[in-house]
Amino acid sequence: MRTVNSPFDTIEKLRNSVIQHGPSSDRIYLMKLKEEDYPEIIPELVRLAEGNRYGKIFAKVPSRVADGFLREGFDREAVVPGFYAGEDDAIFLGRYIKPGRREITPEL
């Protein structure tokens, strides 16, 4: 599967999981993790981000696998309780490849 999300970002499969990435957003978003891809997908995401010079990797994963991402330098950004059919929480994680992506710019 490969569809154009915007003029510059793409949605496609990495292994069996679904990602969105591109220069428009300057990041990779792991939209849907297939658990058979875990944990091997983590270094693949990092290589893809570094190879494309993206600033951030953003991932939505079930809480039962979040610790593996945290050990690999991801930070917890948000939790949605019961996201996965009420059986597991969704953890939103970020890993910053470019330090400037971590900064929040105030609204003018």
N, C-alpha and C positions, 0 to 999 in steps of 0.2 A: 504494500500500500504506500503510495506517495501522492500527496495532494498539496497544492499550493495554498497556504493559509493567507499569505499577503504577497505583495510583489517580491519579497525577499526572504521570507521564512517558509520552511517546509515541514510538513507532518509526514513521518515515515516510521517504519519499523527498524529497531535496532535489536537484533536477535528476534525475539517474539514480543517485545515490549514496544510501546508507542512513544515516540519523542516528537517534539517540535523544536526546530532550531533555525538559526539564521542571523544574518548581520542586522536585520531590522530591530530585533530585540536584544542582540548581543548576548545571547544565552542559549542554553539547552534547557528544555523543560521535559522531564520524564513524566509524561501524562498518565501512562498506565503500565505499571510494572507487572510482568508475568513472573511469578515467583520462581519458575524454573530457570530464569535468567540471573537470579540472585545467588551469590554475590559477584559473579564474574562481570556483570554489566557495569559495576562501579568503575573499575579502571578503564573500561571502554568509553564511558562518558567523559572521564577526565582527559583521555587521549584525544577524543573528538573536540572537546572544548579547547584544549591547548593547541591542537592542530589548526583550528579555525580562528584562534585568537579571540574566543568569546570571553566575556567578562565574568560569567556566572553559570553555574549549573543549578537548576531548581528542580526539585523532585517531590512528587506526591507518592507516598508509600504507606502500606499498612504498618501499624505500630510494631508488629511482630518482627519486622526486618529493619526497623529504624536504627537500632544500635550498630549494625554493620556499616551504615552510612556515616553515623556519628564518629565511629573509629577511623574513618577515612577522611576526616576533615570537614564534614558537613556540619552546619549549625541548624538547630531546630528553630523554625520561624513561626509555625502555627500548628495547632491541633484542631481537628474537627471530630468530636466524639461521635461514634457510631456511624461514621460515613459509609463503611462497607457493610451494607444491609443490617446495620445495628449490631454486627458481630465483632467489628474491629474499628479502631480509630484510624483516621488518615493523619499522617504526620507530613507536614510540608517542611522541606529541608533545603538549605542553600549552601553551596560551596563557592567561594569567591576566588576566581582565578586572577582578576584584576582588583587590587585593593580599593580602587576608586569606586567600584560597584557597591561597596558596603556603605558608602556615604549617602546620607539623605539630604537632598537639596530642598531648602525651605521654599514654600510657595511665595510668589511675589505679590 
